[in-house]
Amino acid sequence: MKHFTAIFALLFITSLTSFSSNAYSIENSPYTVIAETGERLFSRIAKDQESLKKFPELMRDIVEEELMPSIDYKYAAFKVLGRNLRTMTPEQREKFVVSMRSYLVRTYAIALKQYKQQDVAFESHKATNGARIVGVNSVIRDANAPEINITFQMRQDRQTSQWKAYDMIIEGISLLSSKEAEISQRIQKSGIDQVTLELASFNK
């Protein structure tokens, strides 16, 4: 499952490298969040190439500063927990969210080390009509591989109105749904506290 998650992460990061000019001109939309995050992320990676060769762990700092502000990791963590969320104490929830966030940072940092730039086409901007959950479709094109269809699940926060990514569906398969099944099995077997520790240990 770790390998499976890393593939999803790489595809997510890859998709942030290109965007449509039409979407870019629309402020405060799920389309521009993806576009602008990708621009910041890869400009930073290009600028810090020499430092990354000497200090590979710098990639985590880049992910923290450029990518994570656009990831709704708390909502994603709660989605992954599913029904298990109801039986957890507030402290257990908080600890799990922290571990999940660190897990995502580590996963994205590993994936970025394998990155090779690909072409991406996004659907044209559309009005959200007040919806707070929006799917942004895209296609990754690689000369040496088949096209990959991806839908980014974006969520708008009620208080801040910010759009952030919380899931991606690649060729019909949801990252969160896949992780939820794995987490649920682990919780039933070992308990939430052990699963939280396991997620945290992946980050070391």
Disulfide bonds with the S-S distance in Angstrom:
none
